[in-house]
Each structure stands twice: as C-alpha cells, then as structure tokens.
Amino acid sequence: MADFDAQPGRKVPPSPDLSPTQREADEAELHAGLRGVAGIVAGARAVIDLLRDVAEFAAQAIPGADGASIALIDPQNDMSSIQTWAATAVLVQEIDAVQYRELNEGPCITCMQTRRPTVSGSLGSDSRWPHFGGRVARMRMHSALALPLIVGDQVIGSINAYAKNRDAFAEHAVQLGSQFARPAAISVYNAQLLATAHERTVRLQRALDSRAVIDQAIGIVRSRSGGTAEEAFQRLTQISQTENIKLHAVAERLVEEAVRRACARRG
C-alpha cells in the first residue's frame, strides 16, 4: 500500500480495477520514464534543459497526470526559495507560481514539509489550502499529486502533477509516482552538482584571467614609472576608484593601449 497524505474528509478513490493490458501499459510508461531519467547526462547541456526532460518523464510516468513540474529549493535559503524550474505546460507554471510567489500554500509546499507524497482529489474543497485550492479550481485543475524529491536526509524539491479530473490520482498513481521520484531526485541532484562545479570553474578561470591582465598592467606601469610593483598596483587602484570602473577593466584598457602603441611603432 502506498504511503501518502490524502485530502482530509474526502474518501480516497479506490485503485482502479485495471486490466492486465492497462497495468502493463502503466508499467511500461513508468519504466520508459525511469530509463529516460537514468539516461540523463549533464555534459554541456544546461540544467534547465535536463529538468524539462525530468518533468516530461514525470508526466509520462504518473497515470492520470495532465501536466507536471519540477520545483527546487535553493539550499542557501531553504523553504523560502522554492521555485519552479521546469513545467510541461504554461498553466502548470502558473499554478506553481500561485503557490510560491503569491500564497505560500499548496501541495508542493506541504509535501516538502512532511517529506511524504501529498494528494488532493478536489482542490476547490481541500481545507489544507483554502486560498490555493479555490484559485486552482477556477483554473480548471481539480487534482494534485506532489512528490518530494529527497536525497539522503535532504529535501531538494518536488515533482508536482496536476489533473483536470477530480480524484485523478488513486493509490496506483501515487505508487508509480513514488517509484519515479526516487531516481529522479538523484538525477536532479547530480545535475545541480555538475552545474555548480561548472559555474565555479568558470568563475575561477575568470579570476585567473583577470589576475594575469592585472599583472601585465602592473608591468607596463612599472616600465613607464620605474616604481615598485606595489606602487604600480596602487596607481591602478586609484584609477579604478576615480573612474568607478573595475580594476580588471582598467588593466585590460592599459594593456590594449600598450599593444596598440607597439603595433603602431612596428608599422
């Protein structure tokens, strides 16, 4: 039996009496989604592209879903920084925006707080989110399934599935969705790590490039003034402060000017 938080006061819909053919089809959709998630390799692709793939695979793997999204938490800001990174439809993006940007309530937030799947079969009458539920019902989405993305002890985000029909997500859907969410969390987490490592590498390379240009500019100033390296650096710093431009920009301008003069002399 799937373990999840159902809508209070609403009878959980029984798992559909699926034919062997339908069960095989649902299992095939789940396995297709799992294979897709397992095959995700960051490489040179942006994280946002990877997350779009995960959202598409989720919509495929969860029976009854009309759309899905991936929401992530900024580890530096915890629950106050939930943001939808990918969605299979504009309407899904809008529904998530109501949760995080306007009302700060909804199934995604609840599932992250409880660390358990959260299901609603009639959002308009769900007492857990009195403001969110009515808004989304008027947008003609009536069912929701939110699945926490957990790596180790850390909640990194959630998968949010929505459906136009009421009681769209029975235990069968929760079970398949939960099976999908576990490996999906690892893929999303690894993609974030790779993106962070790439960003740090780029920043370090920029810093090294800036340092090299500044050192060249110091050499040019010293050759003109005969002063020490410290005096040359102070001169560059003074120009930077006076003209209100970054130090490496001052250095780049000085080096480019020296190159132009050298080329002119050779010509």
C-alpha positions in Angstrom: 0.0 0.0 0.0 1.3 3.4 -0.9 2.1 5.8 2.0 0.8 9.3 1.4 -1.2 12.2 2.8 -4.7 12.2 1.4 -7.2 15.0 1.4 -8.9 15.3 4.8 -12.6 14.4 4.8 -12.5 13.1 1.3 -12.7 9.4 0.6 -9.6 8.2 -1.2 -10.6 6.8 -4.6 -10.1 3.1 -4.8 -7.3 1.9 -7.1 -8.8 1.4 -10.5 -9.6 -2.2 -11.4 -7.1 -2.2 -14.3 -7.0 -4.9 -16.9 -3.7 -6.7 -17.3 -3.2 -4.8 -20.5 -3.6 -1.4 -18.8 -1.3 -2.4 -15.9 1.3 -3.4 -18.4 0.9 -0.1 -20.2 1.2 1.9 -17.0 4.3 -0.1 -16.0 5.8 0.5 -19.5 5.2 4.2 -19.1 6.9 4.2 -15.7 9.9 2.2 -17.0 10.2 4.5 -20.0 10.3 7.5 -17.7 12.8 5.7 -15.4 15.0 4.9 -18.4 14.9 8.5 -19.5 15.9 9.8 -16.1 18.7 7.2 -15.8 20.0 8.2 -19.2 20.3 11.9 -18.3 23.9 13.1 -18.6 24.6 16.7 -18.0 27.6 17.2 -20.3 27.3 20.5 -22.0 23.5 20.8 -21.5 22.1 23.4 -19.2 20.4 22.3 -16.0 17.1 23.8 -17.2 17.1 21.5 -20.2 17.7 18.5 -18.0 14.9 19.5 -15.7 12.5 19.9 -18.6 13.2 16.3 -19.5 12.5 15.1 -16.0 9.2 17.0 -16.0 8.2 15.4 -19.2 9.2 11.9 -18.0 7.2 12.5 -14.8 4.1 13.4 -16.7 4.6 10.2 -18.7 5.2 8.0 -15.6 2.3 9.2 -13.4 -1.1 7.8 -14.6 -3.8 10.5 -14.9 -1.4 13.5 -15.0 -2.3 16.3 -17.4 0.9 18.2 -16.6 3.8 18.1 -14.3 6.5 20.4 -13.0 9.8 20.3 -11.1 10.3 22.7 -8.2 13.6 23.1 -6.4 14.7 24.6 -3.1 17.8 26.9 -3.0 19.9 25.1 -0.4 21.1 28.5 0.9 17.6 29.8 1.6 15.6 26.7 2.5 11.8 26.7 2.0 11.6 30.4 1.4 13.2 30.0 -2.0 11.1 27.3 -3.7 11.0 27.9 -7.5 9.6 26.0 -10.5 12.4 25.3 -12.8 10.6 23.3 -15.5 6.9 22.6 -16.4 5.2 20.7 -19.2 2.7 23.5 -19.8 2.2 27.2 -19.2 -0.8 26.5 -17.0 1.2 24.3 -14.7 3.8 27.0 -14.4 1.1 29.5 -13.4 -0.4 27.1 -10.8 3.0 26.7 -9.2 3.6 30.5 -9.2 0.3 30.9 -7.2 1.8 28.5 -4.6 5.2 30.1 -4.2 5.0 33.7 -5.2 1.5 34.7 -4.1 0.0 32.4 -1.4 2.8 30.3 0.1 0.5 27.3 0.4 -0.2 24.3 -1.7 0.5 20.6 -2.1 4.1 21.1 -3.2 5.0 23.1 -0.1 3.1 20.6 2.1 4.9 17.6 0.7 8.3 19.2 1.2 7.4 19.9 4.8 6.1 16.5 5.6 8.5 14.6 3.3 5.6 12.5 2.1 3.5 12.4 -1.1 0.5 14.7 -0.9 -2.7 14.0 -2.8 -5.8 16.1 -3.4 -8.8 14.9 -5.3 -10.8 18.2 -5.2 -8.6 21.2 -4.7 -11.5 23.6 -4.5 -12.8 21.9 -1.3 -9.4 21.0 0.2 -9.2 22.6 3.7 -5.4 22.3 3.8 -5.1 25.2 1.3 -8.2 27.4 1.5 -6.8 30.1 -0.8 -4.7 28.0 -3.2 -7.4 25.3 -3.8 -10.1 27.7 -4.9 -7.7 29.6 -7.2 -6.6 26.4 -9.0 -10.1 25.0 -9.2 -11.1 28.2 -11.1 -8.2 27.4 -13.4 -9.9 24.1 -14.1 -7.4 21.9 -12.4 -9.0 19.7 -9.7 -6.5 17.1 -8.7 -2.9 17.3 -7.5 -0.1 14.9 -6.6 3.0 16.3 -5.1 6.1 14.0 -4.6 9.1 15.2 -2.5 12.5 14.8 -4.1 14.7 13.5 -1.3 18.5 12.7 -1.4 19.7 11.2 1.8 18.1 13.3 4.5 17.8 16.4 2.3 14.6 17.6 0.6 15.8 19.2 -2.6 12.5 19.9 -4.3 9.3 18.2 -5.6 7.6 16.8 -8.6 4.1 18.3 -9.0 1.5 16.6 -11.1 -1.9 18.1 -11.9 -5.1 16.8 -13.5 -8.3 18.3 -14.8 -10.4 15.4 -13.4 -11.4 15.1 -9.8 -9.8 12.1 -7.9 -7.4 11.5 -10.7 -4.6 10.2 -8.5 -5.5 6.9 -6.8 -3.1 4.8 -4.8 -1.8 3.2 -8.0 -0.7 6.6 -9.3 0.9 7.5 -6.0 2.8 4.2 -6.0 4.2 4.6 -9.6 4.9 8.3 -9.0 6.9 7.5 -5.8 8.9 4.9 -7.7 9.8 7.5 -10.3 10.6 10.2 -7.8 13.4 8.3 -6.0 15.8 8.0 -9.0 14.6 11.4 -10.4 15.8 13.0 -7.2 19.3 11.6 -7.7 19.4 12.7 -11.3 18.3 16.3 -10.4 20.7 16.5 -7.5 23.6 15.3 -9.7 22.7 17.8 -12.4 22.8 20.6 -9.8 26.2 19.4 -8.6 27.6 19.4 -12.1 26.2 22.8 -12.8 27.6 24.3 -9.6 31.0 22.8 -10.3 30.9 24.2 -13.8 30.0 27.6 -12.5 32.8 27.6 -10.0 35.3 26.6 -12.7 34.1 29.4 -14.9 34.5 31.9 -12.0 37.9 30.6 -11.2 39.1 30.9 -14.8 37.8 34.4 -15.0 39.6 35.3 -11.8 42.8 33.8 -13.1 42.4 35.7 -16.4 41.8 38.9 -14.5 44.9 38.3 -12.3 47.0 37.8 -15.4 45.8 41.0 -17.1 46.4 43.0 -13.8 49.9 41.6 -13.6 50.6 42.7 -17.2 49.3 46.2 -16.4 51.5 46.4 -13.3 54.5 45.6 -15.5 53.5 48.3 -18.0 53.1 50.9 -15.3 56.5 49.9 -13.7 58.2 50.2 -17.1 56.9 53.7 -17.5 57.4 55.0 -14.0 60.3 53.0 -12.7 58.4 52.4 -9.4 57.7 49.2 -7.5 55.0 46.6 -8.1 53.1 47.9 -5.1 53.2 51.5 -6.3 52.0 50.4 -9.8 49.2 48.4 -8.2 48.2 51.4 -6.1 48.2 53.5 -9.2 45.8 51.1 -11.0 43.6 51.0 -7.9 43.4 54.8 -7.8 42.3 55.0 -11.4 39.7 52.3 -10.8 38.2 54.3 -7.8 38.4 57.6 -9.6 36.7 56.4 -12.8 34.4 54.0 -10.9 35.2 51.0 -13.1 36.5 47.6 -12.1 40.2 47.1 -11.6 40.5 44.3 -14.3 38.8 46.7 -16.8 41.4 49.4 -16.0 44.1 46.8 -16.5 42.6 45.5 -19.8 42.4 49.1 -21.1 46.0 49.7 -20.3 47.2 46.5 -21.8 45.2 47.1 -25.0 46.6 50.6 -25.2 50.2 49.3 -24.9 49.5 46.7 -27.6 48.2 49.4 -30.0 51.2 51.6 -29.4 53.6 48.7 -30.0 51.8 47.8 -33.3 51.9 51.4 -34.4 55.6 51.6 -33.8 56.2 48.4 -35.8 54.1 49.8 -38.6 
